[in-house]
Amino acid sequence: MNLKLKQASARRIDPSKFNIFIAPDTSKKAIEGLAKTWPQALKNQLKEALKGQKAKQHFLFSASLTEGGVVALIAECKEARLSALHSQMTSMLSAGFKKTSIKEVLLFLPKEDVSQRIEDLVFLSLVSNWTHPKRKTKEAKPESGKSVLVFSVLGQKVAKLNEAFKRGVSFGEAACLVKTLSHTPPNFLTPELFAKEAKAIALKRKWHFEFLDEKKLKKLGAGAFLAVSQGSSKRDSGIVHITINSKAKKNGKFSFVGKGICYDTGGYNVKTGSGMFNMHQDMTGAAQALAMGMLCDDLGLEKEIHIYLALAENHISADSFKMNDVVYASNGKSIEVIHTDAEGRMVLSDTLAIASKEEPELMMDYATLTGSAIRAVGTKRACVFVSSEDGFIRSLSSAQATGEEVWPFPQGQEYEEGLKSKIADIKQCEPGHNSDHIYATTFLAHFVTPKTHWVHMDLSPVDGTGAGLVPLDGCGFGLRWSYDYLRQFSSGVKQS
């Protein structure tokens, strides 16, 4: 039967046209049968590709059609890593989308995994078609030929495929929001303008919006946050607090916190020119936290959701905070400043302490926090820290389930020695910057209540590269992993 799935009129993004044919069998024999009507040249390409197919591996074949289409075939074994297939899909389809002549994409998928692959493909179609925000005086005319996805389905339930389609759209739009905000020029996304963007989304979705400006933060004693913001002459910094689905309070609370440094010079520990380039993307964590709120809303997570966006800029001025300053956070802890380019943990410390007052059962924070995270894992995984052994195992389970690879790191009492201060309760950094991603998390743990299940994601490793189903760069990576982690946590199933 044929099934046409049209997006709701409220959706802002239309994916490129696909014709996705889902085959009931992807054995070599069946694949060759499907290719009987193909042109000889295309059949020859497929024959060569099949020769290289190995057991227990993902297999992916693609070829261009003369009329501007792409034929793709995906077969997979359960033993192979999902992230490997995702990387292949991203590489193939992202390259295909760049060809302006493309009219359709034909994909042959394994029957048993069709729902998940449709979700993957819808997500990938959206993020692959995302373009940088442009402010040119002469804009190119938008390409024509955009349309809905068309599925030719064999033996599948319509309702199940509709749900997969909707999930793909929700994840895709959330990732595109992160990308758009992260790539907006810094003079167009100051803390004030970011807060306005968040407020517009909140009003449209009927969320409760609150902005804790510097005056309110001073009353709360948020000296760590204000130490960073005091270098800016604009006085527009603050913490956005959004509440979603407050009627579900009886089902528990989840909180999402994001680092929103809209530009980072490094302060008095000023960055080099190359190191400062793209530092307008140091607010990616806040964009991620906002997108997670959208996802929970769209996918109907029955929890009260709180979003906290720590919005500031790290400027250089006569009023900027300095090394060896001592400031007091909102939970009363005194902090000795060691390095002014470690401003992210300063704004996050107060934001986490304020968020903890809501007593969420689970809190996730996102930040492009440390360079040491990149040195630790390269650029194809994110670093995560969890406050329980159960969460440690769950983080790997969610990576396996979504193809968004992460690597969990330790935190604990043995790292406290490096943060001891002679003049304050705690040092902001370990002076030698040894394993700074671990020490940064150890520092942040002082501002989260012990009974809250806490997950910290350092997005620095994937911030400048593509990973999994997220091409171009990593902005938007981690959304699917996070939601799967939430799903597992909500189910109450212990990992072993």
MOZIMO-V265047 format. One record per pair of residues at least 12 apart in sequence whose ideal C-beta (glycine too) atoms are under 7 Angstrom apart, sorted by the first residue. I is the first residue (numbers start at 1). J is the second residue. D is the distance in whole Angstrom. If there is no record, write none. Layout:
# MOZIMO-V265047
i,j,d
I,J,D
I,J,D
This chain:
# MOZIMO-V265047
i,j,d
1,153,6
2,152,6
3,151,5
3,153,5
3,158,6
3,161,6
4,148,7
4,150,6
5,148,7
5,149,6
5,151,6
5,162,6
5,165,5
6,148,5
7,148,6
7,169,6
11,169,6
13,126,6
13,173,6
13,176,6
14,146,5
15,122,6
15,125,4
15,126,6
15,129,7
15,149,6
16,97,6
16,125,6
16,129,6
16,146,6
17,103,7
17,104,6
17,145,6
17,147,5
18,104,7
18,105,5
18,125,7
18,149,5
18,150,7
19,104,5
19,106,6
19,150,5
19,152,7
20,107,5
20,121,7
20,149,7
20,151,5
21,106,6
21,107,7
21,108,6
21,152,5
22,109,5
22,111,7
22,114,5
22,151,7
22,152,7
22,153,6
22,154,6
22,156,7
23,108,5
23,109,7
23,111,7
23,154,7
24,111,5
24,154,5
24,155,6
25,111,7
26,75,4
26,108,6
26,110,5
28,50,6
31,50,7
31,73,6
34,108,6
42,63,6
42,71,7
45,63,5
46,61,6
49,61,4
56,77,5
56,79,5
56,80,6
57,77,6
57,80,6
58,76,5
58,80,5
58,84,6
58,85,4
58,88,6
59,75,4
60,74,5
60,88,5
60,89,7
60,92,7
61,73,4
62,92,5
67,103,6
68,101,4
68,102,5
68,103,5
69,102,7
69,103,5
69,104,5
69,105,7
69,106,7
70,96,5
70,102,6
70,105,5
71,106,5
72,92,6
72,105,6
72,106,7
72,107,5
73,108,4
74,107,6
74,108,7
74,109,6
74,117,7
75,110,6
76,110,6
76,113,7
82,400,7
82,403,4
83,403,4
83,405,5
83,468,6
86,120,7
86,403,4
86,468,5
86,469,5
87,468,7
89,120,7
89,124,6
89,469,7
90,124,6
90,466,6
90,469,6
90,471,5
93,105,7
93,124,6
93,128,6
94,128,5
94,471,4
97,128,5
97,129,6
100,143,7
103,145,7
107,121,7
114,156,6
115,160,5
115,161,7
115,164,4
118,161,6
118,164,4
118,165,6
118,168,7
119,164,5
119,167,5
119,168,4
120,469,6
121,168,7
122,149,7
122,165,6
122,168,3
122,169,6
122,172,6
123,168,5
123,171,5
123,172,4
123,469,6
124,469,5
126,172,3
126,173,7
126,176,6
127,172,6
127,175,5
127,176,6
127,469,7
127,470,6
127,471,6
127,476,6
128,471,6
130,176,5
130,179,5
132,183,5
133,180,6
133,183,6
133,184,5
149,165,7
167,299,7
170,295,6
170,298,4
170,299,6
171,295,7
171,479,6
171,480,6
174,291,4
174,294,5
174,295,5
174,479,5
175,470,6
175,476,3
175,479,6
177,287,7
177,291,5
177,294,7
178,284,7
178,287,4
178,288,6
178,291,5
178,475,5
178,476,4
179,475,5
179,476,5
181,197,7
181,287,4
182,281,5
182,283,7
182,284,5
182,287,6
182,475,4
185,280,7
186,262,6
186,263,5
186,280,4
189,262,6
189,280,7
190,234,7
190,236,6
190,262,6
191,236,5
191,237,5
191,238,7
191,262,5
191,311,4
191,312,6
191,313,6
192,236,4
194,260,6
194,262,6
194,283,7
194,311,5
195,211,6
195,238,7
195,240,5
195,311,6
198,240,5
198,242,7
198,290,6
198,309,6
201,290,7
202,242,5
205,297,6
207,242,5
207,243,7
207,244,5
208,242,7
208,243,4
208,246,7
209,242,6
210,241,4
211,238,5
211,240,6
212,238,5
212,239,4
212,241,6
213,238,4
214,226,6
214,229,6
214,235,6
214,237,6
214,238,6
217,238,7
217,239,7
220,330,5
220,354,7
221,328,6
221,330,5
222,329,7
222,330,4
222,350,4
223,327,4
223,328,4
223,329,6
224,327,6
224,329,4
224,335,6
224,346,5
224,349,5
224,350,5
225,310,7
225,312,7
225,346,7
225,347,5
225,350,4
225,351,7
227,321,4
227,325,7
227,327,5
227,337,7
227,346,6
228,312,5
228,314,6
228,321,7
228,343,5
228,346,5
228,347,5
229,312,4
230,319,5
230,320,7
230,321,6
231,267,7
231,314,7
231,315,4
231,316,6
231,317,5
231,319,6
231,320,3
231,321,7
232,313,5
232,315,5
233,317,7
237,311,6
237,312,4
238,311,6
239,308,6
239,309,7
239,310,6
239,351,6
239,354,7
240,309,4
240,311,6
241,306,7
241,308,6
242,293,6
242,307,4
243,306,6
244,293,6
244,296,7
244,297,6
244,305,4
245,303,7
245,304,6
245,305,6
246,304,6
248,302,5
248,303,6
248,304,5
249,304,5
251,302,5
251,303,5
252,303,5
252,361,5
253,303,6
253,304,5
253,306,6
253,358,6
253,360,4
253,361,6
254,303,5
254,305,6
254,360,6
254,362,5
254,486,7
255,306,4
255,308,7
255,355,5
255,358,6
255,360,4
255,363,4
256,289,4
256,292,5
256,293,6
256,307,5
256,364,5
257,289,6
257,308,5
257,348,7
257,351,5
257,352,6
257,355,5
257,363,7
257,365,4
258,285,4
258,286,3
258,287,7
258,288,6
258,289,3
258,290,7
258,309,5
258,310,7
258,365,7
258,366,5
259,285,4
259,286,6
259,310,6
259,344,5
259,347,6
259,348,6
259,366,7
259,367,4
259,368,7
259,369,7
260,283,4
260,285,7
260,286,3
260,309,5
260,310,5
260,311,4
261,282,4
261,283,6
261,312,6
261,313,7
261,314,6
261,343,6
261,344,6
261,347,7
262,280,7
262,283,5
262,311,7
262,313,5
263,279,6
263,280,5
263,313,5
264,279,4
264,282,4
264,314,5
264,343,7
265,314,6
265,315,6
265,316,5
266,314,7
266,340,7
266,341,4
267,314,5
267,316,6
267,320,5
267,321,7
267,340,3
267,341,6
267,343,6
268,316,7
268,320,6
268,322,6
268,323,7
268,340,5
269,339,5
269,340,5
269,341,4
270,316,6
271,341,7
281,368,7
281,463,7
282,368,6
284,368,5
284,459,6
284,463,6
284,475,6
285,366,4
285,367,4
285,368,6
285,459,6
286,309,4
286,310,7
286,311,6
288,366,4
288,459,7
288,478,7
289,307,5
289,309,6
289,366,6
290,307,6
290,309,6
291,479,6
292,479,7
292,482,6
293,305,6
293,307,5
295,479,6
295,483,6
301,486,7
306,355,7
306,358,6
306,360,7
308,351,5
308,354,7
308,355,5
310,347,4
310,348,6
310,351,4
312,347,5
314,343,4
320,340,7
321,337,6
321,340,6
322,337,7
322,340,7
323,337,6
323,338,6
323,339,7
323,340,7
324,336,7
324,337,6
325,337,4
326,423,6
326,424,5
329,349,5
329,350,5
329,353,6
329,447,6
330,350,5
330,353,5
330,354,6
331,353,4
331,447,6
333,425,5
333,426,6
333,446,6
334,424,4
334,425,5
335,424,6
335,426,6
335,428,5
336,421,4
336,423,6
336,424,4
336,427,5
336,428,6
337,428,5
338,427,6
338,428,5
338,429,4
338,431,6
339,428,7
339,429,5
342,428,6
342,429,5
344,367,5
344,369,5
345,369,7
345,428,7
345,440,5
345,443,6
345,444,6
346,428,7
348,365,6
348,367,6
348,444,6
349,444,6
349,447,5
352,365,6
352,444,6
352,447,4
352,448,5
353,447,4
356,448,6
356,449,5
356,452,6
360,452,6
361,453,6
362,453,5
362,489,6
363,448,7
363,452,5
363,454,5
364,455,5
364,457,7
364,482,6
365,456,5
366,457,5
366,459,6
367,458,6
367,459,7
368,459,5
368,460,5
368,463,5
369,437,7
369,440,6
369,458,5
369,460,6
370,436,5
370,437,4
370,440,5
370,458,6
370,460,6
371,460,7
372,433,7
372,435,6
372,436,4
372,437,5
373,437,4
373,458,4
373,460,5
373,461,5
374,460,5
374,461,5
376,437,6
377,407,5
377,461,5
378,461,7
379,461,5
379,462,6
379,465,4
380,405,6
380,467,5
381,405,4
381,406,6
381,407,5
381,461,6
382,406,5
382,457,6
382,458,6
382,459,6
382,461,6
382,462,5
382,477,7
382,478,6
383,407,6
383,409,6
383,437,6
383,458,4
383,461,6
384,406,5
384,408,5
384,455,6
384,456,7
384,457,5
385,408,7
385,409,6
385,411,5
385,441,4
385,456,4
386,408,6
386,455,5
387,453,6
387,454,4
388,453,6
390,494,6
390,495,5
391,453,6
391,455,6
392,408,5
393,495,4
394,485,6
394,488,5
394,489,7
394,495,5
395,408,5
395,485,7
396,408,7
397,488,7
397,495,6
398,481,5
398,484,4
398,485,4
398,488,7
399,481,6
401,484,5
402,480,4
402,481,5
402,484,5
403,468,5
403,469,7
404,468,5
404,477,6
404,478,6
404,480,5
404,481,4
405,468,7
406,481,6
409,437,7
409,438,6
410,438,7
411,438,6
411,441,5
411,442,5
411,445,6
415,438,6
415,439,6
415,442,4
416,442,7
418,430,4
418,439,6
419,439,6
419,442,6
419,443,6
426,443,7
426,446,6
428,443,7
437,458,5
441,456,5
444,456,6
453,489,7
455,485,7
457,478,6
459,474,7
459,478,6
462,474,3
462,477,5
463,475,7
